[in-house]
């Protein structure tokens, strides 16, 4: 990515060359041509679609399988921005289905790391309409209309479809989103005028899906509590909890009828379920099948986890 950095390798030990600019690591993906594979065990090498096809509701939950079939419904990413990303918006389910035969894209961000004074752009300072918006894009004054929010590690943002946004320079996030890669770019900080960095813009597609109302209520307030799940986001597409643990925590999973994803964003731990143990280090992701009744989280050091399910 033209805006990518090196922290996915440096801080999260991803297997990239340290001097190579990498923007995203897709940790758990059901996107066609980018299907995640089991990393170890007797199913090593099988991709997520094959696993769902074999195990169906035992893996993802009966309600999930009925709705999505073999397509895994969530995409988990780690994103490192050494430069500010394009200003963009995502369509909702209805528009994405009509135009692209795809799902829309509602997402949430957990700030894993941030440089001093780094931030994100999300929403408008004041209400606009399509005409105002277009005029600002022509005059290159669009960014003056966007809310800039300074961020630090641990901040959480919910970005529904239709919300205009951009990840700022120096920000690294964990992103939980619908399985969709539909993005409408409307401004790219001048990179769109440079032949070596230019990417397609989508102003014509974006203009009628943007939420033009003013607002900055995208940041999710929460108070963390040790060894207890704290709900960060609960929306129709996913629920995400934060677990900050320094001692053994047991989690019952039977009531959800859903898979559970654990993303380790700090520290390391051992996950013990049904006598099987798996070490989860910072930057790693684990998918727990629905058939697992309960698990035990044993920190090797203080650990922070995102717990995600449908």
C-alpha positions in Angstrom: 0.0 0.0 0.0 1.3 3.5 -0.8 0.3 4.5 2.7 1.6 1.4 4.5 4.2 1.2 7.2 6.6 -1.3 8.9 5.0 -1.7 12.3 3.1 -4.9 11.5 6.5 -6.6 11.3 8.2 -4.5 14.0 5.5 -4.5 16.7 3.3 -7.5 15.8 6.0 -9.8 14.4 4.2 -10.4 11.1 6.4 -12.3 8.7 7.2 -9.3 6.4 10.5 -7.8 5.5 11.2 -5.0 8.0 11.8 -2.4 5.3 8.8 -3.3 3.2 5.8 -1.0 3.5 2.7 -3.1 4.4 -0.7 -1.5 4.9 -2.9 -4.4 5.9 -2.7 -7.9 7.4 -5.9 -9.9 6.8 -6.1 -12.0 10.0 -9.3 -13.9 9.3 -10.8 -13.6 5.9 -13.7 -15.2 4.0 -13.1 -13.0 0.9 -12.8 -15.0 -2.3 -9.2 -15.2 -3.5 -8.1 -14.2 0.0 -9.4 -17.1 2.1 -7.7 -17.7 5.4 -6.2 -21.1 6.1 -5.8 -23.1 9.3 -2.3 -22.5 10.5 -1.7 -25.8 12.3 -3.2 -29.0 13.5 -4.7 -31.8 11.4 -6.7 -29.3 9.4 -3.6 -27.3 8.5 -3.9 -25.8 5.0 -7.7 -26.1 4.7 -9.2 -22.7 4.0 -12.1 -21.2 5.9 -14.7 -21.9 3.2 -13.7 -25.6 3.1 -14.0 -25.8 6.9 -17.4 -24.2 6.9 -18.6 -26.5 4.1 -17.5 -29.6 6.2 -18.5 -28.5 9.7 -21.3 -26.1 8.9 -23.2 -25.0 12.1 -20.7 -26.8 14.3 -18.1 -24.3 13.2 -20.0 -21.0 12.7 -23.4 -21.6 14.4 -26.7 -22.7 13.0 -28.1 -19.1 12.5 -24.9 -18.0 10.9 -24.8 -20.9 8.5 -28.4 -20.5 7.5 -27.8 -16.8 6.7 -24.4 -16.9 5.0 -23.8 -20.5 4.0 -20.1 -21.3 3.4 -19.2 -17.6 3.3 -17.5 -16.5 6.5 -19.4 -13.3 7.6 -16.6 -11.2 9.1 -13.2 -9.9 8.0 -10.6 -9.2 10.7 -7.7 -6.9 9.7 -4.7 -5.2 11.2 -3.9 -1.9 9.5 -0.7 0.3 9.7 -0.9 3.8 8.3 2.4 5.6 7.8 0.6 8.1 5.7 -3.1 9.2 5.9 -5.5 6.9 4.0 -7.9 8.2 1.4 -11.1 9.9 2.5 -13.7 7.2 1.8 -17.1 5.8 2.5 -18.7 2.4 2.3 -22.2 1.5 1.0 -24.8 -0.3 3.1 -26.1 -3.8 2.4 -28.9 -2.7 0.1 -26.7 -0.5 -2.1 -23.8 -3.0 -2.2 -26.2 -5.8 -3.2 -27.7 -3.7 -6.0 -24.5 -2.4 -7.4 -21.9 -5.1 -6.7 -23.8 -8.2 -5.6 -21.9 -7.9 -2.3 -22.4 -7.0 1.3 -22.1 -3.5 2.6 -19.4 -2.5 5.1 -20.0 -1.5 8.6 -16.8 -1.7 10.7 -15.2 -0.8 14.1 -11.7 0.2 14.9 -9.6 -0.5 18.0 -6.5 1.7 18.1 -3.5 -0.6 18.7 -0.8 2.1 18.5 -0.7 5.8 17.6 2.1 8.3 17.2 1.9 11.5 19.2 -0.8 13.9 17.8 -2.0 11.2 15.4 -5.7 10.9 14.7 -8.5 9.9 12.4 -11.0 11.7 10.3 -14.7 10.7 10.7 -18.0 12.5 10.0 -18.7 16.1 9.2 -18.2 19.2 11.4 -21.5 20.6 10.0 -24.3 19.2 8.0 -23.8 19.2 4.2 -25.8 18.1 1.2 -24.7 16.4 -2.0 -24.2 19.8 -3.7 -22.1 21.3 -0.9 -20.0 18.1 -0.7 -19.3 18.1 -4.5 -18.3 21.8 -4.4 -15.8 21.1 -1.6 -14.3 18.2 -3.5 -13.8 20.4 -6.6 -12.3 23.2 -4.5 -10.0 20.8 -2.5 -11.6 22.0 0.7 -13.3 18.8 1.7 -10.9 17.9 4.6 -11.8 21.3 6.2 -15.3 19.9 6.7 -14.2 16.7 8.4 -14.0 16.0 12.1 -10.4 15.3 13.1 -10.1 13.2 16.3 -6.8 12.8 18.0 -6.4 9.2 19.2 -4.3 7.0 21.5 -3.9 3.3 22.0 -7.1 1.8 23.4 -9.5 4.2 21.7 -12.5 2.5 20.0 -14.6 3.8 17.0 -17.7 2.5 15.4 -17.9 3.4 11.6 -21.3 2.5 10.1 -21.9 2.3 6.4 -22.3 5.8 5.1 -19.9 7.5 7.5 -17.1 9.4 5.7 -13.7 8.6 7.2 -9.9 8.3 6.9 -7.3 6.7 9.1 -4.6 9.2 9.8 -0.8 9.0 9.6 0.8 7.2 12.5 -2.3 5.1 13.5 -2.3 1.3 13.7 -5.7 -0.4 14.2 -7.5 -3.7 14.6 -10.5 -3.6 12.3 -13.6 -5.8 12.6 -15.9 -5.5 9.6 -18.4 -7.2 7.4 -17.0 -9.5 4.7 -16.8 -6.8 2.1 -14.1 -5.0 0.2 -16.4 -2.2 -1.3 -14.7 1.1 -0.8 -15.6 4.4 -2.5 -12.7 6.9 -2.4 -13.5 10.6 -2.7 -10.2 12.3 -2.0 -6.6 11.0 -1.7 -4.6 13.9 -0.4 -3.2 14.7 -3.9 -1.9 11.2 -4.5 -4.7 10.8 -7.1 -2.9 13.4 -9.3 0.4 11.6 -9.2 0.7 8.8 -11.9 2.9 6.7 -9.6 0.4 6.7 -6.7 -3.0 7.4 -8.4 -5.9 5.1 -7.6 -9.4 5.1 -8.9 -11.8 7.6 -7.3 -15.5 6.9 -6.9 -17.2 10.2 -6.4 -20.1 9.3 -8.6 -20.8 6.2 -6.6 -20.2 7.8 -3.2 -22.3 10.9 -3.4 -25.6 9.2 -2.8 -24.5 6.8 0.0 -22.8 9.4 2.3 -24.4 10.4 5.6 -24.3 14.2 5.3 -25.5 14.9 8.9 -23.1 16.6 11.3 -21.8 14.6 14.2 -18.8 13.2 16.0 -20.4 10.4 18.1 -18.3 7.7 16.5 -16.0 7.2 19.5 -17.1 4.5 21.9 -16.6 5.4 25.6 -15.9 2.5 27.9 -14.2 1.7 31.2 -11.9 -1.4 31.2 -12.1 -3.8 34.1 -9.6 -6.5 34.7 -10.6 -10.1 34.0 -14.1 -9.1 32.9 -15.5 -8.8 29.4 -16.4 -5.2 28.5 -18.8 -4.7 25.6 -17.4 -2.2 23.0 -19.8 -2.6 20.1 -23.0 -4.5 19.6 -24.5 -4.1 16.1 -26.5 -6.3 13.8 -23.3 -7.6 12.2 -21.0 -8.4 15.2 -20.5 -7.9 18.9 -17.0 -7.1 20.2 -15.9 -7.3 23.8 -12.6 -6.2 25.3 -10.9 -8.6 27.8 -8.0 -7.3 29.8 -6.6 -10.2 31.8 -3.9 -10.8 34.3 -5.2 -14.1 35.8 -7.2 -17.1 34.6 -10.5 -16.3 33.0 -13.1 -18.9 31.9 -15.6 -18.0 29.2 -18.8 -20.0 28.6 -19.7 -19.9 24.9 -22.7 -22.2 24.6 -25.5 -19.5 24.6 -24.3 -17.6 21.5 -24.9 -20.1 18.6 -21.9 -18.4 17.0 -18.2 -18.8 16.4 -16.0 -16.7 18.6 -12.8 -14.9 17.4 -10.0 -13.9 19.8 -7.6 -11.2 18.6 -4.6 -10.7 20.9 -3.6 -7.0 20.8 -1.3 -7.0 23.8 0.7 -9.6 25.7 0.3 -13.3 25.3 -1.8 -16.1 26.7 -2.7 -19.8 26.5 -6.2 -20.7 25.4 -7.3 -24.1 26.8 -10.5 -25.8 25.6 -11.5 -29.4 25.8 -8.0 -30.4 26.8 -6.4 -28.7 23.8 -4.1 -25.7 24.3 -3.1 -23.0 21.9 -0.7 -20.1 22.5 -1.9 -16.7 21.3 0.7 -14.0 21.0 0.3 -10.3 20.3 -1.0 -9.8 16.8 -2.4 -13.3 16.4 -6.0 -14.4 15.9 -7.8 -17.6 16.9 -11.2 -18.9 15.6 -13.1 -20.9 18.2 -15.9 -23.1 16.7 -19.4 -22.9 18.0 -19.3 -26.5 19.2 -16.8 -25.5 21.9 -18.8 -25.1 25.1 -16.3 -23.1 27.2 -12.7 -22.0 27.1 -10.1 -20.9 29.7 -7.8 -18.0 29.1 -4.5 -18.2 30.9 -2.2 -15.1 30.5 1.5 -15.8 30.1 1.8 -12.0 30.8 -0.8 -9.3 31.0 -2.9 -9.6 27.9 -5.6 -7.7 26.0 -8.0 -9.5 23.7 -10.8 -8.5 21.4 -13.6 -11.1 21.6 -15.8 -11.1 18.5 -18.9 -13.0 17.6 -22.1 -12.7 15.6 
